[in-house]
């Protein structure tokens, strides 16, 4: 049972890592693609576009770096480290979801922002499951026979 829970956690880490690589890369290389999610409903001048692109690239750098953190956490055998990352991501993605929902409800962001809301809520619920439901033994890699 614990082995299956560890595999589910590793699969969540893997999905998070892949999405962080993809989203981070797109943010860095094509930041205007993310403007589709952000402010389609508001007019923007060239200076606003340039500032938005810079902020999106900075955020993309952090997202891309998360992939490395998640990979190393996935490979870690220390259950406290793995649990700490799971707890931190549950909080981070919960707050991100609330922030995006707020922006959506004040009609600042486009309808495409719902993709972001759903994505971050899924990550929040995925990580929260391991915080509130699973035991600390889930976070341990165990011996090689458990893999």
Backbone torsions as a table, in degrees:
resi	resn	phi	psi	omega
1	UNK	NA	-46.5	178.6
2	UNK	-65.2	-35.9	179.6
3	UNK	-62.2	-41.4	177.9
4	UNK	-65.3	-40.1	178.5
5	UNK	-64.3	-40.4	176.9
6	UNK	-63.3	-39.5	178.8
7	UNK	-65.7	-39.2	176.9
8	UNK	-63.2	-41.8	178.0
9	UNK	-64.6	-44.0	177.8
10	UNK	-62.3	-35.9	176.7
11	UNK	-67.2	-38.3	175.3
12	UNK	-63.4	-45.4	176.3
13	UNK	-57.7	-43.5	-178.7
14	UNK	-64.0	-46.1	178.7
15	UNK	-62.1	-40.9	178.1
16	UNK	-63.7	-43.4	-178.8
17	UNK	-62.6	-45.9	-179.6
18	UNK	-64.1	-44.3	179.8
19	UNK	-66.7	-34.6	178.8
20	UNK	-67.5	-39.2	177.0
21	UNK	-63.9	-47.5	-178.5
22	UNK	-64.3	-51.7	-178.4
23	UNK	-65.9	-42.3	179.5
24	UNK	-61.4	-42.2	179.4
25	UNK	-64.7	-44.7	178.9
26	UNK	-63.2	-41.8	177.8
27	UNK	-59.3	-41.4	-178.3
28	UNK	-71.6	-41.4	-173.3
29	UNK	-91.8	-33.2	-177.0
30	UNK	-137.0	64.9	-174.3
31	UNK	-60.4	-26.7	-178.4
32	UNK	-67.5	-20.6	175.3
33	UNK	-61.4	-33.3	-179.6
34	UNK	-78.9	-14.2	174.8
35	UNK	-66.6	-22.7	175.9
36	UNK	-58.1	-37.6	179.8
37	UNK	-78.0	-29.7	-165.6
38	UNK	-85.0	-65.9	-168.0
39	UNK	-137.6	44.7	177.8
40	UNK	-57.5	-27.0	-176.3
41	UNK	-82.4	-9.8	-178.6
42	UNK	-115.0	141.6	176.2
43	UNK	-71.6	149.7	-179.7
44	UNK	-142.1	136.2	176.6
45	UNK	-89.3	178.4	-176.5
46	UNK	-61.7	-40.1	178.9
47	UNK	-62.8	-41.2	177.6
48	UNK	-63.4	-39.3	176.8
49	UNK	-61.9	-44.3	-178.3
50	UNK	-65.6	-41.3	177.7
51	UNK	-65.0	-44.0	179.0
52	UNK	-60.6	-42.6	178.6
53	UNK	-60.7	-41.8	179.7
54	UNK	-64.4	-45.2	179.7
55	UNK	-63.6	-42.1	178.6
56	UNK	-63.5	-40.3	177.8
57	UNK	-65.1	-40.3	177.4
58	UNK	-62.5	-45.4	178.2
59	UNK	-63.8	-39.5	177.5
60	UNK	-61.3	-36.7	176.6
61	UNK	-61.8	-42.7	178.2
62	UNK	-66.9	-41.3	179.2
63	UNK	-62.3	-45.7	-179.9
64	UNK	-61.4	-42.3	179.4
65	UNK	-65.0	-29.4	176.5
66	UNK	-58.6	-34.9	179.7
67	UNK	-58.5	-39.9	179.2
68	UNK	-69.1	-41.2	177.7
69	UNK	-62.6	-44.4	-179.2
70	UNK	-65.6	-41.0	178.1
71	UNK	-60.8	-47.0	-179.7
72	UNK	-66.5	-35.2	176.7
73	UNK	-67.5	-41.4	178.1
74	UNK	-60.0	-36.9	-178.8
75	UNK	-82.7	-12.5	-176.4
76	UNK	-71.5	144.9	176.7
77	UNK	-100.1	0.2	-178.6
78	UNK	-87.2	111.0	-176.9
79	UNK	-63.6	-30.7	179.9
80	UNK	-68.9	-37.7	177.5
81	UNK	-65.9	-46.8	-179.7
82	UNK	-61.5	-43.9	179.7
83	UNK	-66.1	-38.9	178.5
84	UNK	-60.3	-42.7	178.5
85	UNK	-66.2	-41.0	179.0
86	UNK	-62.1	-45.3	178.4
87	UNK	-62.0	-45.3	-178.9
88	UNK	-63.4	-41.3	179.4
89	UNK	-70.4	-33.8	175.8
90	UNK	-60.4	-45.0	178.7
91	UNK	-68.1	-47.7	-177.6
92	UNK	-59.9	-45.3	-177.8
93	UNK	-76.0	-26.5	172.7
94	UNK	-66.1	-46.5	178.6
95	UNK	-66.3	-38.0	177.2
96	UNK	-62.1	-43.7	179.1
97	UNK	-60.8	-45.2	179.5
98	UNK	-63.1	-41.0	179.2
99	UNK	-63.6	-44.7	179.2
100	UNK	-67.3	-37.9	176.6
101	UNK	-63.2	-43.3	178.2
102	UNK	-59.0	-48.1	179.6
103	UNK	-61.4	-36.0	179.6
104	UNK	-67.7	-43.4	-176.0
105	UNK	-74.5	-22.1	174.0
106	UNK	-89.7	8.8	175.5
107	UNK	59.5	37.5	176.0
108	UNK	-88.1	-33.9	-176.2
109	UNK	-102.3	161.0	-179.3
110	UNK	-75.1	171.0	179.5
111	UNK	-62.7	-25.9	179.5
112	UNK	-67.4	-15.9	178.0
113	UNK	-63.3	-22.3	178.4
114	UNK	-59.7	-27.8	175.6
115	UNK	-61.8	-45.2	177.4
116	UNK	-63.5	-44.5	-178.9
117	UNK	-58.4	-49.9	-178.5
118	UNK	-64.1	-42.6	179.9
119	UNK	-60.2	-49.0	-178.0
120	UNK	-70.8	-32.3	175.2
121	UNK	-65.9	-39.1	177.0
122	UNK	-61.8	-44.3	177.1
123	UNK	-63.3	-42.3	178.2
124	UNK	-60.2	-49.2	-179.6
125	UNK	-64.9	-39.2	178.6
126	UNK	-61.1	-49.3	179.3
127	UNK	-69.8	-37.3	-180.0
128	UNK	-63.6	-34.4	176.9
129	UNK	-55.9	-45.1	-179.0
130	UNK	-72.4	-26.4	177.7
131	UNK	-73.0	-46.3	-169.9
132	UNK	-98.7	-18.6	-174.5
133	UNK	-109.4	-45.9	-174.0
134	UNK	-82.2	155.4	179.3
135	UNK	-88.7	166.2	-178.7
136	UNK	-58.7	-29.3	-179.4
137	UNK	-63.0	-22.5	176.7
138	UNK	-63.1	-29.2	-174.8
139	UNK	-84.4	-10.7	178.9
140	UNK	-85.2	139.1	176.2
141	UNK	-72.3	-26.2	-177.8
142	UNK	71.5	-167.1	179.1
143	UNK	-84.9	177.8	-176.0
144	UNK	-63.0	-24.6	-179.9
145	UNK	-71.3	-17.2	179.2
146	UNK	-83.8	-15.3	-173.6
147	UNK	-75.9	NA	NA
